[in-house]
Amino acid sequence: MSDRGITQLSDLARLRGAPELSPASADRLRAELANALSQSSWFTVGVMAPSAEMALKTLRTLESSQGWDPLDLVETTEESGPAYLKANQKVGTIRIRIEHGLGEGVLISGHGDDETQPSTTWGPLPLDFF
């Protein structure tokens, strides 16, 4: 899937899987995402990947690119197949399970410390976005 028609983060919300992005589109979305992330206190991340290893590698790259402390892997799978990773900064954990039928990509949800700051989700972003 190409990035035709993807000009801002909100354009991704209609997609089931992450598009391939041109370098210019990726740079534009990274700048918009950096601004959006700065408005949140903490994050949850979902990674849909071809394997548990790829999902964890993608999360670790995201953590590093954002200067986030690495979260603790508390549950994973030894099975082969498409994986879904759920990371939660609030509780500091990562859980990975096999999940068939998903697209591929990264979903990031920003959260506030109270109900005055609504949760917002961005993505799906490509696995190599960060």
C-alpha positions as CSV (number, residue, x, y, z in Angstrom):
1,M,0.0,0.0,0.0
2,S,1.5,3.4,-1.0
3,D,1.2,6.6,0.9
4,R,-1.0,8.3,-1.7
5,G,-3.5,10.4,0.1
6,I,-1.5,10.3,3.4
7,T,-0.7,13.9,4.3
8,Q,-1.3,13.9,8.0
9,L,-1.6,11.5,11.0
10,S,-5.4,11.5,10.9
11,D,-5.3,10.0,7.4
12,L,-3.8,6.8,8.9
13,A,-6.9,6.1,11.1
14,R,-8.9,4.8,8.1
15,L,-6.2,2.1,7.3
16,R,-6.1,-1.5,8.5
17,G,-2.4,-1.8,8.0
18,A,0.5,0.7,7.7
19,P,1.2,2.2,4.3
20,E,4.6,2.4,2.7
21,L,5.7,6.0,3.1
22,S,7.9,8.1,1.0
23,P,10.8,9.7,2.9
24,A,9.1,13.1,2.6
25,S,5.8,11.8,3.9
26,A,7.5,9.9,6.8
27,D,9.4,13.1,7.8
28,R,6.2,15.1,7.7
29,L,4.4,12.6,9.8
30,R,7.3,12.3,12.3
31,A,7.2,16.1,12.9
32,E,3.4,16.0,13.4
33,L,3.7,13.0,15.7
34,A,6.4,14.6,17.8
35,N,4.1,17.5,18.4
36,A,1.2,15.2,19.2
37,L,3.3,13.1,21.6
38,S,4.4,16.2,23.5
39,Q,0.7,16.7,24.5
40,S,0.4,13.4,26.4
41,S,1.7,12.3,29.8
42,W,2.1,8.6,29.1
43,F,1.5,6.1,26.3
44,T,0.2,2.7,25.3
45,V,1.6,1.1,22.1
46,G,0.2,-1.7,20.0
47,V,2.5,-3.4,17.5
48,M,1.1,-5.8,14.8
49,A,4.0,-7.7,13.3
50,P,4.8,-10.9,11.5
51,S,6.5,-12.3,14.6
52,A,7.0,-11.7,18.3
53,E,10.6,-10.9,17.7
54,M,9.8,-8.2,15.1
55,A,7.1,-6.7,17.4
56,L,9.6,-6.4,20.3
57,K,12.3,-5.0,18.1
58,T,9.9,-2.4,16.7
59,L,8.9,-1.4,20.2
60,R,12.5,-1.1,21.4
61,T,13.3,1.1,18.4
62,L,10.3,3.3,19.3
63,E,11.4,3.5,22.9
64,S,14.9,4.5,22.0
65,S,13.8,7.1,19.4
66,Q,11.6,8.8,22.0
67,G,14.0,8.5,24.9
68,W,11.6,6.4,26.8
69,D,12.7,4.0,29.5
70,P,12.5,0.4,28.3
71,L,9.4,-1.5,29.5
72,D,9.5,-4.9,31.1
73,L,8.5,-7.9,29.0
74,V,6.1,-9.9,31.3
75,E,4.4,-12.2,28.8
76,T,5.4,-13.5,25.4
77,T,4.9,-16.5,23.2
78,E,7.3,-19.2,21.8
79,E,4.9,-19.8,18.9
80,S,5.6,-18.8,15.4
81,G,3.2,-16.5,13.6
82,P,1.8,-13.0,13.4
83,A,2.0,-11.3,16.8
84,Y,0.3,-8.5,18.7
85,L,2.3,-6.6,21.3
86,K,0.7,-4.4,23.8
87,A,2.9,-2.0,25.8
88,N,1.7,0.2,28.7
89,Q,3.9,2.9,30.1
90,K,1.5,3.5,33.1
91,V,2.1,-0.1,34.4
92,G,5.5,-0.5,32.7
93,T,4.8,-3.8,31.0
94,I,4.8,-5.5,27.6
95,R,2.6,-8.5,26.6
96,I,2.9,-10.4,23.3
97,R,0.6,-13.0,21.9
98,I,0.0,-14.7,18.6
99,E,-2.9,-12.9,16.7
100,H,-4.0,-13.9,13.2
101,G,-6.0,-11.6,10.9
102,L,-4.4,-8.3,11.8
103,G,-2.6,-5.9,9.5
104,E,0.9,-4.7,10.2
105,G,1.9,-1.5,11.9
106,V,2.4,0.5,15.1
107,L,-0.5,2.2,17.0
108,I,0.4,4.7,19.7
109,S,-2.2,6.1,22.1
110,G,-1.4,9.1,24.2
111,H,-3.0,9.5,27.6
112,G,-3.3,12.2,30.2
113,D,-3.1,11.9,34.0
114,D,-6.8,12.7,34.4
115,E,-10.0,12.9,32.4
116,T,-9.4,16.4,31.2
117,Q,-6.9,15.1,28.7
118,P,-8.6,12.8,26.2
119,S,-6.8,9.7,24.8
120,T,-5.8,9.9,21.2
121,T,-4.5,7.1,19.0
122,W,-2.1,7.6,16.0
123,G,-1.4,5.0,13.3
124,P,-1.0,2.5,12.0
125,L,2.6,3.6,11.3
126,P,5.1,1.4,9.5
127,L,7.1,-1.0,11.5
128,D,10.3,0.7,10.4
129,F,9.0,4.3,11.1
130,F,11.2,4.9,14.0
